[in-house]
Amino acid sequence: MDEELIVSGRHIPNIDPYLHVWHWQIPLYLFLGGLAAGILFFAGYFVVTGKQEKMKATVKWAPIIAPFVLVIGLTALFWDLKHKLYFWQLYTTVRFESPMSWGAWTLMIITPLSVLWVASYLKEIIPTWDWKVVWFNRFESWLIKIRVPMAWVMMILAVILGIYTGILLSAFNARPLWNTSILGPLFLVSGFSTGLAATIWISTDPAERRILSRIDLVFIVVELFLIVHLFMGFLAGTETAVESAKLFLGGSFTMSFWVFVVILGLIFPGVLEAMELRGLHVPKWIPAALILFGGLMFRFIIVEAGQISRFLN
């Protein structure tokens, strides 16, 4: 008869259940926040650099999506709250050490700012409308005058929003998969890439799409670089970090992550964009849709896998 010395009961099924309190609302919110950040950043960037006439879809049309995307994301976040009637308490204080506080205040400012940005272009967006309301004409004239300062503020807030979606997760020290400094920049780059993809899909100007595709290719390469170094850091770390990496290296998330995120969401659309830049015809919606799908899957997988990862005895 074999004897077994049991020093812990954590290996017994359901004795040590993993965290599973964040459902589809959180990854959807993180995806939409990054998408809006990418759209608003490049809208502001091309205004600041004086290229708004060459980048009309980026500056005028794509930002129309941003307010709706932000409201949907905030609705999903509100839906996930346990004590919904107390959400206002986030706005009774500012805590610089809290990612939640940064995110709450950033969203409160950038959401109405995105509406004001669209309002400053409303006459150009709907030229057939009878714009004879005196107060609106004065308001629009004022918005046009402050458009460049507004663009600077929007760009700064977009960077904070994009990186906050990753830092929100990395602040959870008890979840080893999330507890890495690479997650913030990775979510920022991914969000900007999805914002570019959405703008490319909307744009009808081939010259504008080429400019955006070149920028997006850089972000795809940077995102792949960060993903590789994310796993290099895990594999060179503690046993807990190695176990977290194994979820994607032979574990339950291997197929979904490497196929849906890396291959279909990054490498394949990157190759298609490179082919289009070389003069080959590629339907614009294919790489854009793949990047958006990959960005969404990336957040769903990271949120789910992070809740499974844990520290071992």
N, C-alpha and C positions, 0 to 999 in steps of 0.2 A: 504494500500500500504506500502510495506517495504522500508525503507530508508537504503542506503548503503553508508558508508563513504569510499571513495577511497583515499588512501594516497600514493599509488604507482601504476604505470602501468605495473610493471614487470610481473604480473600474466597473462597479455593479451598475447595470442599466437603470437610468432614472434617479440614481442617488445624487448625481452631480449634473443636473440638467443645464444646458447652455442657455444663455440669455436669448430671449426671442420676444422682445417687446416692440420692436420697430418693424412695421409692416410696409406695404407698398407705398403708403403716403410719403414716407421719409425719402426713399430714393427718387420718387417722382419730384418732390420738392427740390432736392439737391440738383437733379437734372435741369429742371426749369429755371432754377436760380442761375446755374452756370450758363445756360442758353441765353438768358436775358443779359447777363453780364457781358458775354461775347458780342452780342448785337449792339449794345449801347456803347461799349468801349470803342469799337471801330467806327460807329457813327460819329462819336466825338472826335476820334483821331483824325479822320479825313476832313473834318471842319477846321480843326486846329491847324492842320498842315495846308489848308487852302485848296483842297482838291475836291470840294463838295460837288462841283459841276461835273466832274468826271466820274463820280461815284454816287449817282443819284439813288440807286436802290439801297446802297449801304446807309446813306445819310437820311433819306426821306421815307422809303417804303418799308424796309425791314424793321425800323424802330416801332412801327405800328403794332407789331407782334408783342413787343416787350411788356407794355402794361397788362395785356391779357395774360401773358405767360406768368408774370409775377403774381397777379391776382389768383390764378389757378393754383400756383405753387403755395401761396399763403393759405388758400382754402384747404388744400391737402394737409398742410401743417396744422391748421386749426382743428381739422377733423381728427388728427392723431392725438391732440391734447387730451389728457385725462380730466383736468379741471378747466374746462373751457371758459368759464366765467371769470377766471383770474388772470387771463393773458395780459391784461392791461398793466399788471404789476411789473412787467418787464420794462415799462416806460416810466417807472417812478424813481429809477436810479440809473447811474452809468457805472459799470464795473469793467475797467480796462483789462482785467485779467480773465474776463469771461467771454468765450467765443459767442455764447448765446446773446449777451448784451451787445456785442459788436454787430452781430447779424440782425438783431431786432431793430437797432437804430439805423443801420445801413438800409434795410428794407423800407423803413418808414420814410426815409428821405428820398431814396432812388425811385420808388414807385411813383409818387406824384411828380418827380422830376422828369421821368419818362413820359408822363402825360403832357407836361409843359413842352417838352421837346417836340412831340408830335403836333401840338397846337401851334407851334411856331412855323410849321410847314403846312398848316391845314388848307390855306388858300391854294397852294400849289398841288396838294393832294386831291382837292375837290374844286377845280377851277370853275365848274359850271354852277356852283352854288351862289346864291345872291347874298354876298357879304356886305350888307348895308347897316349892320348893327354897330353903332358908334363905339360902344364900350369895348366890343371885341376887336375892332380895328386898332384902337389905342393899345389894348392889351397885347395884340399881336406885334405891333410896332415896338413895344417895349421888349418883348421876348426876342425879337430879331436883333435888337441892339445888344442884348446880353448873351447872345447865342454862343460866342466863343468862351466867355467865362463859364457859362453853363456846361459847355462841352468839357472843359477841364475838370469841373466838379464831377461830372458824370463819369469821366474816365477813371478818376481816382476811386469813386464809389464802386465802379464796376470791377476794378481790381480787388478791392476789399471783399466785395460780394463773391467773386469767383474763388478767391483763396479761402474765404471763410467756410465755404461748403466742405472743404477738405479738413480744415482745422477743427471744425465742429466734431468730426469723428476722431481726429488724432488726439483730442483732449481727453479721451476716455482711456486712462492708463490701464484699466483692468482688461481691455481688449487688445491683445498684442498685435493683431493684424492692423488695427487702426493707429496704434501708438507709434507712429513714425513721422519724422519731419518732412518726408517726401510727399505725403498725401496732400498737403495744402497746395504746393506748386503743381502737382499732378492734376488735381481737380481744376485748378485755374487754367492750365493749358488745354485740358479736355473741354472745358466750358467755352473757351475762346474758339476752339476748333468747331464745336457744334454751332456757335454763333455765326462763324464764317460759312459753314455748310448751309445753314438756313438762308443766309443772304445770297449765296451763289444760286440756290434754288429759285429765289425770287427774281433775281436780276435777269433782264432781257438784253443787256449790253455785253457782247462777247469780250470787249476790251476790259470792262470792269471785272468780269468773271475770271479773266486771266490773271489780273492783279491779285484778286482774292485767292485764287488757287495757288499762286506762288507762296503767298503768306501761309495758307493752310498747310501746304507741304512742309514748311518749316515747323509748324506746330505739331504735325504728325510725327516727324522725326524726333522732335524734343520729347513728345509723349512716349514714344517707344523707348527712348533713352532712359527716361525716368522709370518706366515699368521694369526695364532690365536691372537698373540699379536698386529698385525697390526690393527685388528678389535677391540680388547680390547681398544687400544689407541684411535681409532676413537669414540667409544661409550662412552668413559670417557671424551671426549673433548667438544668442542663448538657445537652449533647447526649446524653449517656448516659441521663439521667433522661427526656428527651423520647422517646428510643427505647424506653424501658421503658413509658412511657404509651401509645405507639403499638401495643403488643401488645393493648391493650384498646380502642383507638380506630381501628379499621380493620384491626387485625392478627388473628392466629390465635385470640385469646381473646375477640374482640369479642362474638360471638353468645352463647357460653356464659356469659360474665360478666354482660352486661346483661340477657339473658333469664332465665337460671336464678337468678342471685343478686339482681339489682336489681329486676326486674319481678315474677317469680314468688316470690322469697324475701323481698322487703321491701314493695314498693308494693302488690301485690295483697292479701297478708294484712293489711297495714295498713288498706286500704280495707274489707276484710271485718270487721275488728275495730271500725272506726269505725261501720260499718253496724249491727253487733250492739249497740253502745252506744247507738245511736239507736232501738233497739227492734225492728229487723228480725231475723228468725230466720236464723241462720247456723249450720250444724253445727259444733260446736266443734273437731272434728278437722281441718277443712280448713285454716284459717289456721295452726293449730299444726303440722300436717304440712308445710305450705309453708315455714314459718320454719325448721324443722329441716332440711328438704331444702336450702334456700338457704344455711344456715350450713355444712352439710357441703360443698356445692359451692364455696362461697367459699374454704374452706381447701384443697380439692383444686386449685382454679384458681390460687390465690396461690402455693402450693408449687411447682406445675409451671411457672408462668410465671416465677417467681423464679429457677429453675434455668436457664431459657433466657436471661434478661437477663444482660448482661455489659458490661464496660467496653471501649470501642473505642480504637484507637490514634489 
